[in-house]
């Protein structure tokens, strides 16, 4: 009987070197003032392009219709500061890119403290943190500052200066397609639109960049990988407006990569209806790699899975995260800084995704080549001296043979016999070499 070759994709070992590199990339990108559009996004994409050869920068012009949305004017900011009645600088964009409400219109005027208050944003619950505030679709201006500093402002005349522009331009995004042996695609999507936020913003782009490096280095890939770095929400909508037809026909699994930088937890957010290959592969890896992971409902969604899973789009997209957005206290504040993430935290997210992608690459159906259990002993797969302890060592092999029926793919088989897929692959390879298992694709 002719037996097909076993899938050749190699399950990777952990790589602490790339863990440290991702943290360095995040540190380099942290000071850049990003927003929905503008030079900050382009600067971020240029940096990522230096890390990931082949990344292409694309632009969609202001006014372009994207389904129910329209690309707005491009926003750029050069400087911003708030001066107190004594002429001392109270708030300066140079100190934190979070100090100015994103998309603030230009301003240079004097106001009383009472007049200024409607343009100030702080959080009483976190008095020492700068909140992240945006106003993309209504023209405003404002400064964001710690509530403790806001309470200490003294009466008098303040000067507010925001040197920004809102003008026709473009929304920018990055795209990298890594060809595989088939046109079937895996989507890796992340976002590049928040200012100096580490876990919520930068962890995703640097982990996807590292994954892209690793994928490019593989000698063989079954799948084609579509890696995109887009501004959140509108960027994903705009990208889908350009690529939906091909993505619907080719996407076999997809992942929104975000909040993968801290080392507190692992989290899983499913696709809208669940049960997709992406759902099954991600949950399998987490069950064995981080069994205490927190599983959320799609009702807890909050990132670009909202667009990729929307009715009519219905892509099989999920998220594997460390601490999920909007669940950790530093979220959307200046406390989400480089101290919150770590090489180990980023490395955990990266390694989890590498395991998931490896599982997808190896995910074929397998069928036994004999009727009834084969003679394992003559193939050196079963001991010739039968003892209880030794026989227990053979149980996983017998379980694999019991479920290798051509109907269970690797994910289902590993789930059925309650073994990590890595161990299943090891045993399947032994059985394949012995001619007892056939790979069915």
N, C-alpha and C positions, 0 to 999 in steps of 0.2 A: 504493500500500500504506500503510495506516495504521500509524504508529509510535508506540508508547507513550511517555509522558514519561520522561525520564531521572530517576533518583532525585536528589532535590534536596539531600540532606544535605551540608553544607559541611565539608570536612576542615580542622580548625583549625590556626592557626599557634601556635607556642610562646608562652606567656604568662608571662614572668618575674614579673609582679606577683602572680599567684596563687601562684607558687612561694614568694615571701617571706611571703605571708599564711599558707600552710600551716605554715611554720616558726613563725610567731608563735602560731598556734593550738596547736601542739604544746608550745610554751614555756608557754603559759597553763595547759594541762592537766597538765603534768608533775608539779607538786607534789601533785596529788589522790591520796589513798590509795584506790585501787580494789581490789576483790576480786571473787569470784564473785557476790556480792550486796551490797546495802548502799547507804548514802547516797553513797559515792564514785562508784558507777556512775550514780546518778541525777544527781549534780552534773555529771558528765561529759556525760551526755545532754542536760541543760539547756543546757550551754555549746554543744554541737553544734547544738541546736535554734535557738540565737540566730544561728548561722551558716547553717543550712539551713532556710528557712521550710517549714513543713508536716511536719517530722519529728514523729512521734507517739511518746510514751512509753507502753509497755505493761508490765503486770506479771502475773506468774503466782504465785499464793499458795504459801507453804510447804505441803508435803504433797501438792501436785498430782502425779499420776502422769504421766510423760512417757515412753511406751514402757517400757523396762526401768528407768527412773530415777525419782527423786522429788526435787522441789524441797526443798532443805534449809532449816534455820533461816537467817534473815538475820543476817549478821555486820556489826557496826559497831564502830569503835574511835575513842576520843577522845584517848587519850594513852598513852604507854608509855616507861619508862626503866629502866635498870639502874644501880644505884649501887654503887660499890666500898666496901671496908671503911672508907675515910676519908670516905664520904658524897659523893664526887664522882661526877658523872654520867659513866658510861662509854659508854652507848648511849642515844640519845633518838630517838623517832619523829619529832620535829620536824626532825631533821637529814636523815633519809631515810625514806621510807615502806617501804623494803626492810628496815629494821632489825628488824621484827617478823614472825615467821612468820604468813602469812595464815591467818585463822580461829583464831588463838590464843584460848583461853578466858581469862577474866579471872583475874588473880592479883595478890596482894599478900603476899609472904612473904620471909623471910630464909633464905638457904641458904649452906652452905659452898661454896668454889670447886669442890670435888670433886662436890658435889651439883648444882651449877649446870651442870657440863659437859654433862650429858645434855640440857640445854635450849638449848645454844649450837650454832650452825651457821656454819661457815666453810669455805673452800676452800684447801687447801694449795697447789694448783696456781696459784691467783691470790691471793696473800697480801694484796694491797691492795684487793681487791674485796669488796663485800657480796654474797653469793649470794641469789637469789630462791628462797624455800622456802614451800610451802603444805602444809596438812593439812586438806582440806575435809571428809573423811568419818570421821576419827578425832579425838576430842577431845584436843588437846595444847596446849602453849604453848611459845614459844621466841623467842629473839633471834638475829638474823643479824648478823654483824660480820666485818670483815676478819680473816684468819687471823693477821696480824702483831699486831693489837691483842689477839686472843684469847691468843696466846702471852705477851703482856706482862702479863696479869692476875696480880696477886699473891695469895697465899693470904689467907684471911680470910672474913668474913661479908659476903655481898652481899644487897642488897635488890632484888627483881624486882617491878615494878609494871606491869601491863597493864590499862588501863581499857577493857575491851571488853564487848560484849554479844552473846549468841547467843540469838535468840528468834524465834518465828513472825513472818514478814514476807512478803517476795516477792522473786522474781528479776525484775529490770528489764531491758528492752531497748528499742532504738529502731527505728522502721520508717518508711520513706517510699516510697510508690508513686507514680511519675511516669507518668501515663497517656500512651500513644502512640496511633497510628492503628489498631493491632491489639491484641488481648489477649495476643499472644505476648510472653513476658517475657525480660528479661536480669536475672540476679541479681548483685548486688554485695554481698558479705557480709564483714564485718570484726568485730573483737572489742574489747570494752571491759572487761577484767577484771584486767589486770595493774597493779601500782602504777607507780612511777617508772622505766619502761623506755621508751626513745625509739623505736628501730627496731622492736623486737619488739612494742611495744604501740601507740604513738601514731601511727606513720606510717600505718598502715592506716585508722584512723578519720578522720584529717584528709584523706587522699587521697580517700576515698570522699565526704567532705563536699564537697570541691572538685569532684569529678566530678558530684555531685548538683547543685551550683550551675550548672555548665556545661550539664548536660542540661536543667535547668529553663529555661534561657535560650534553648534552641533553638526556632525557630518551628515546626518539624515534627519529629516522631520517629515512625519506623515502629513501634519496639518500646515496650512498657511496661517501665519499670525498677523493680525491687524492690530497694531499698537497706536493708540491715539492719545494725544495730550491736548485737551480742549478746555476752554472756559466752562465752568459748571453750568448746567441747565441750558442756557441759550447756545453754548458751544455744542453740546450734544444734540440739541434740536437742529441746529444748522448743519452739523455733520450728517445727521440722518436725512435731512432734506436733500443732500447731495448723493447719498450712498444707500438709501434704504432698499431699493430693489435688489441690488446685488447682495447686501447683507442678509436680507430675508431668505434668499435662496442658498446662501453659503455658510452662514453662521451655525456652528454645531454646539458651541458653548461660549459664554462670555462672562467677563468679570469687571466690575467697577472697583478699581484698586484705590482705596482711600483709608486714612487713619490706620496705617500699618507700621507706626514708628515707636510706640511706647511698649513697655514690657509688663503691663498689668494684667492683660486678659487677651483672650481670643473671642471673636464674635462672628456670627454668621447671619446674613440677611438673604432670604430665598428669592427666587423669581416670583412673579405675581401669582402663578398657579402652582408652582412647585413641581417636583418630579422630573425636571429636565436632567440631561446628562451633567450639566454644570452643577445643579443642586446635589446630585448623587455623589459626584466625584469630590466636591468640596466637603460635604458632610462626612464622607468616608475618611478623608485625610484628617479632618479635625477630631473625629471620634478616637482615632488612634494616636494622633500627635498631641492633642490638647483636649483630653476628655472632659475637662471642666468648662469647655467653651460655652458662651451664652448664645442661645439660638433665639433670633427675633422673628417677628411676623413681617410680612410685606406691608402691613399697616404701619410699621415703624420705619418705613422707607424715608429717605431724605436727600439722596444724591441722584446721580444720573440714571440709576435703575428706574427712576420714575419715567424717564423717556424711553429707554430701551425696552421696557416691559409694557409700555402703554398699549391698550387695545388697538389693534390694527398694525402695530409695530411687532409686538410679541416676540422679541428676541429672547433666547434662553440665557439671561444674564442674572448673576448673583454677586454678592460681595462677601469676601473673607477679610475681616478686619482684626486689629488688636482692639483697643477700647473704641467702641462705636461712637461716631459723631453724636453730639448732643446728649451724651451720657456721662462724660467726665467733666469735672468742675472747671478745668482750664479752657474748655471748648469756646471758640470765638472770642478769646481775650488774649491779652499780651502774655498771660501765663502759659499759653500753648507755645512755648519757646524751645530753644535747643536743649534745655535741661530736661524737658519732658520726654524727648525721644533719646535713643541711644543706638550705638552699633548693634547691641544685642537685640533691642526691640525691632529695629529695621530688619536685622538678620532673621528674626523669627517669622516676620511676615513674608520675607523673600523666600525662605526655605519652605514655608507652607505652600506658597504658590508654585515653587518648583516641583514639589511633590504632586500637586494637583495636575500640573501640565504633564508631568511624566506619566501619571496614571492615565490621562487622556490619550497620550501617544501610544501607550501599551494596551489600550482598552479594546481588545478583540474578543471574539467568542471562541471558546475552546471545546473540542469534542474528543471523548475517549475513542480509541481505535479498536477496542476489544468488546466482546459481549461478556458480561459478568466481570468481576474483578480480575485483573491480570495477575500473573505470577511475578510478584515484585522481587522475591528472593533471587531468582536466576538473573535478575538485572541489578543486583546489589542495592536494591531499594528497600529491602526488608531483611532483618537479621535472621540467621539460620538457627539461632538459639532463642527460643521464645521465653521471655520474661515479661512481667507486667510493665515494669518501668520502660523497657525498651519498646514494647508494643505501643505504649502511649506516645512515643516519639513518632510513630508512623501514622497516628490518627490523622494529622493534617493532610498527608498524602492521600489517604483513603477518602477523606472528606472532599478533596479536590476532585478525585475520580468520580465521586458520587454526584457532583454538581456540574461536571464538565459535559453537559448534554447538548451543546451547540445553541442553547437558548439563553444561558446566563453569560452576559459579558463579564469582563474582569471585575468591574465594580460590584455587580450583583453576586458573582461567585465569592469574592472576598468578604462581602457583607454576610452572605449565607453561612459561611464557615467561620466567621468572626475572627479573621486574621487580617493584619495589615497587608495591603496589596503588595508591598515590597517582598514580604515573605512568600506570598502566593506566587509571585513572579519567579522567585528563586526555585520553588518547588516545581512550578510548571515547566521551567527550563530543563530541570532534571528529567521530568517525565517526557518532555519533548525529545530530548537526546536519546531516551530509551525507546522512542517510537510509540509511546503510549498515549500521547496527546497530539491532536492536530489543531493548528490555528486556522480559524475560519474567516478572519478579517472582520 
